[in-house]
């Protein structure tokens, strides 16, 4: 049974605004499960490189995937990486410029990326990425062929050195600014979900499946 919190390390301990830091395992998982895009960073020689990617989580493993020709994925094998996922919840407008902020939930993961070579684990990882994006999609579509699986590069990053950072609530104005004739507050930000749009080939006789119509985050 895993501990309820991740162990704090020099990398993961939140030093700036430490009251916003969280090492709670469920909190970290909930942010990862709600997010859609991870920014994956490595250092190539002396050059930092950060690429946005889709991902999937299976318990304490984060899976990244892409073409076998992907430079980042190829160079990230057996290399320390930094993975970040951020959810933006609101713009925080204060009475002074310096106290403007954002409400957010974010996770940072540090770990060594390993290439997944086992065909069964690789297949499951690719399905986990798809299910993370839209639950129910795997059962509704054709399975990946062995050739397709082999042409895809999958990396696994252990989620054992991780922390979350969260800000919520109104602006924090200086006491001397509270009487200023300036509007202050929060503009909430959420994800707008539009109606599904079938492609030009889809027949009108094919109903939009429930997992598509009911997609939400």
C-alpha positions in Angstrom: 0.0 0.0 0.0 1.6 3.3 -1.1 2.0 6.1 1.4 -0.6 8.9 1.2 2.1 11.5 0.4 5.2 11.5 -1.9 8.5 11.9 -0.1 9.8 15.5 -0.4 13.1 15.9 -2.2 15.3 18.8 -3.0 13.8 18.8 -6.5 10.1 18.6 -5.5 9.9 20.6 -2.3 8.0 23.8 -3.1 10.3 26.7 -1.9 8.5 29.7 -3.4 5.1 30.0 -1.6 5.5 26.7 0.3 1.9 27.0 1.6 0.7 26.3 -1.9 2.7 23.1 -2.2 1.1 19.6 -1.8 2.7 16.2 -1.7 -0.6 14.4 -1.3 -0.8 11.4 -3.7 -4.5 11.7 -4.5 -4.1 15.4 -5.2 -1.2 14.8 -7.6 -3.2 12.0 -9.3 -6.3 14.1 -9.7 -4.5 16.9 -11.4 -2.7 14.5 -13.8 -6.0 12.7 -14.5 -7.8 16.0 -15.3 -5.0 17.5 -17.5 -4.6 16.8 -21.2 -1.2 18.1 -22.1 2.2 17.5 -20.3 5.2 19.6 -21.0 8.2 17.3 -21.1 11.7 18.8 -20.6 15.2 17.4 -21.1 18.6 18.8 -21.5 20.3 17.9 -24.8 24.0 18.6 -24.4 23.8 22.2 -23.2 20.5 23.0 -24.8 17.2 22.6 -22.8 14.2 21.3 -24.8 10.6 21.3 -23.7 7.8 19.7 -25.8 4.1 19.5 -25.1 2.8 15.9 -25.3 -0.3 13.8 -24.5 0.1 11.2 -21.8 -1.6 8.5 -19.8 -1.3 7.4 -16.2 -1.4 3.8 -14.9 -1.1 3.9 -11.1 2.4 5.2 -10.4 3.6 5.2 -14.0 3.2 8.1 -16.5 3.4 7.0 -20.2 4.5 9.3 -23.1 4.3 8.2 -26.7 5.1 9.4 -30.2 6.7 8.5 -33.4 9.9 6.5 -33.3 11.4 9.4 -35.2 10.6 11.8 -32.4 13.9 13.5 -31.4 12.8 14.2 -27.8 11.5 10.7 -27.2 14.7 9.1 -28.7 17.0 11.4 -26.7 14.9 11.0 -23.5 15.6 7.2 -23.2 17.4 6.5 -19.9 17.6 10.2 -19.2 16.3 12.4 -16.4 13.3 14.3 -17.5 11.0 16.9 -15.9 7.2 16.6 -16.7 4.8 19.3 -15.8 1.0 19.5 -16.1 -0.9 22.7 -15.4 -4.6 23.4 -15.1 -5.6 27.1 -15.3 -8.7 28.0 -13.2 -8.8 31.7 -13.2 -7.2 35.2 -13.7 -6.8 37.0 -10.4 -7.1 40.8 -10.8 -5.8 42.8 -7.9 -5.9 46.6 -7.1 -2.1 46.8 -7.8 -0.3 45.4 -10.8 2.2 43.5 -8.7 -0.5 41.5 -7.0 -2.1 40.2 -10.1 -2.0 36.4 -10.3 -3.6 33.3 -11.6 -5.5 30.5 -9.9 -4.0 27.1 -11.0 -3.3 23.5 -10.1 0.0 22.1 -11.3 2.1 19.0 -10.9 5.9 18.6 -11.5 7.4 15.1 -11.8 11.1 14.3 -11.9 12.3 10.9 -13.0 14.4 8.8 -15.4 12.4 7.9 -18.6 12.6 4.3 -19.7 11.7 3.0 -23.1 8.9 0.4 -23.0 9.8 -2.6 -25.1 7.5 -5.3 -23.9 4.8 -5.5 -26.5 1.9 -6.1 -24.0 2.9 -3.3 -21.8 3.4 -1.0 -24.8 0.0 -1.9 -26.1 -1.6 -1.2 -22.7 0.3 2.1 -22.4 -1.0 3.3 -25.8 -4.5 2.4 -24.8 -4.1 4.2 -21.5 -3.1 7.4 -23.3 -6.2 7.2 -25.5 -8.5 6.4 -22.5 -7.0 9.3 -20.6 -8.0 11.7 -23.5 -11.5 10.2 -24.0 -12.7 7.4 -21.8 -14.5 4.6 -23.7 -12.7 5.2 -27.0 -10.5 2.1 -27.0 -13.6 -0.2 -26.9 -15.2 1.7 -29.8 -12.4 1.6 -32.3 -10.0 -0.8 -34.1 -7.2 -2.1 -31.9 -3.6 -1.1 -32.7 -1.8 -3.6 -35.0 1.5 -5.1 -34.0 3.1 -3.0 -36.7 1.6 0.2 -35.4 2.7 -0.6 -31.9 6.2 -1.3 -33.0 6.4 1.9 -35.0 5.5 3.9 -31.9 8.0 4.9 -29.2 6.7 4.7 -25.6 8.5 6.0 -22.5 7.6 5.3 -18.9 8.3 7.9 -16.2 7.8 6.7 -12.6 5.7 9.0 -10.4 7.7 8.8 -7.2 9.3 12.2 -7.1 6.4 14.6 -7.6 4.7 17.5 -6.0 1.7 19.7 -6.7 1.3 23.5 -6.4 -2.1 25.1 -6.1 -3.4 28.7 -5.9 -7.1 29.5 -5.4 -9.2 32.3 -4.1 -9.3 36.1 -4.4 -6.4 38.6 -4.9 -4.2 39.4 -2.0 -4.0 43.2 -2.0 -1.9 45.3 0.3 -3.9 46.8 3.1 -3.2 50.4 2.0 -4.6 49.5 -1.5 -7.9 48.2 -0.2 -9.7 51.6 -0.5 -8.6 52.3 -4.0 -11.3 52.8 -6.5 -10.2 49.8 -8.6 -12.2 46.7 -9.4 -10.6 43.5 -8.1 -11.6 39.9 -8.3 -11.3 36.6 -10.2 -12.2 35.8 -13.8 -12.9 32.0 -13.7 -11.5 30.0 -16.6 -12.8 26.6 -17.6 -12.8 24.3 -20.7 -15.5 25.0 -23.2 -16.8 21.8 -24.9 -18.4 22.1 -28.3 -20.7 19.8 -30.1 -19.0 16.8 -31.9 -18.3 17.4 -35.6 -18.2 14.3 -37.7 -15.7 14.1 -40.5 -16.7 14.2 -44.2 -16.5 10.4 -44.6 -18.7 9.5 -41.6 -22.1 8.3 -42.7 -25.2 10.0 -41.3 -26.4 6.6 -40.2 -23.5 6.3 -37.7 -24.7 7.7 -34.4 -22.4 9.8 -32.3 -21.5 7.4 -29.4 -22.2 8.3 -25.8 -18.5 8.5 -24.9 -18.1 11.3 -27.5 -21.3 13.1 -26.6 -20.6 13.0 -22.9 -16.9 13.8 -23.1 -16.0 16.1 -20.2 -13.2 17.0 -17.9 
